[in-house]
Amino acid sequence: MNSKIRHTFTLAVAALLWLSLLGSPAQAAHRGRYLDPIFSVFATNNLTYGRAPLGDGTFATLKLDLYRPSGDRATNRPVLIFVHGGGSASDKALKRNRDVAIGFAKRGFVAASINYRPDQASGANKNAQYDVRAAVRWFKANAGRYRVNSSWVTVMGSSAGAMNVLNVAFNPEDPGSSGNPGYPSTVAAAISISGYASESQNIGTGEAPIAMVHALDDATIPIANAMATCNQTQAMGNVCDFYQYPSGGHPPNFLIVNREQITEQMSQFLCKRVLGPVVCHDANGDGIVD
């Protein structure tokens, strides 16, 4: 072996030894389940979670698509329910909607994208809220079957769906009759993407923590509306974490473009505000990074 080849070989071996000591960038950044996308995902589509009355005397069958981390044997897992915007004409199975649920399932959440009864706008409409509360109760009724913690059910919505989940979180005492009676409609947290609480009179003390994500240039729902909800929530002694984006407009494009960053931020929010450092930990088990 000539000196040039020997020198190159020596450098290569030294580099490999150095990397083995440091760990790869992915290993160094690894923090564990609920914070990192470490799972593949499998779906179960069109599960019935409720049955809601329609104005003509018939009933609508309410469906959800369920996304779970593959090969995960953990029990006591958190749930995230995603409520799409755009009224009921926008379907749970659209790529932009299922991608949100899949992003959380990759981190170890049991996640769902749901539909609500037809011909209802999902914002301030009571019937749509009743349907979402029925989905919350469905997970509580099936906690053992899907190995989830019934106290860790989070609702997340976009645009009108964000209005829905905030109203659901602030008024669990109005359950409706869309299914699964006998279980509470309370949630562990609510996440608003470009929304606000249209029923702010229901914001009281002791509410679930909320996170609000909003673009400064949103012309559909001005950011001032979202800030007012957050300020009122905080004034009542509750948690509201606000995530302001400098631009991006309104969903669906805002959520499509920023989905990965929002998923990362909301995973950290849920670990900090709901699950805690014992459940969400980094590679050394030292606790989450604020």
Buried (B, 14 or more C-beta within 10 A) or exposed (E): EEEEEEEEEEEEEEEEEEEEEEEEEEEEEBBBBBBBBBBEBEBEEEBEBBBBBEEEEEEBEBBBBBBBBEEBEEEEBBBBBBBBBBBBEBBBBEEBBBBBBBBBBBBBBBBBBBBBBEEBBBBBBEBBBBBBBBBBBBBBBBBEEBBBBBBBBBBBBBBBBBBBBBBBBBBBEBBBEBBBEEBBBBBBBBBBBBBBBBBBEBBEEEBBBBBBBBBEBBEEBBBEBBBBBBEBBBEBEBBBBBBEBEEBBBBBEBBBBBBEEBBBBBBBBBBBBBBEBEBBBBEEEEBBEE
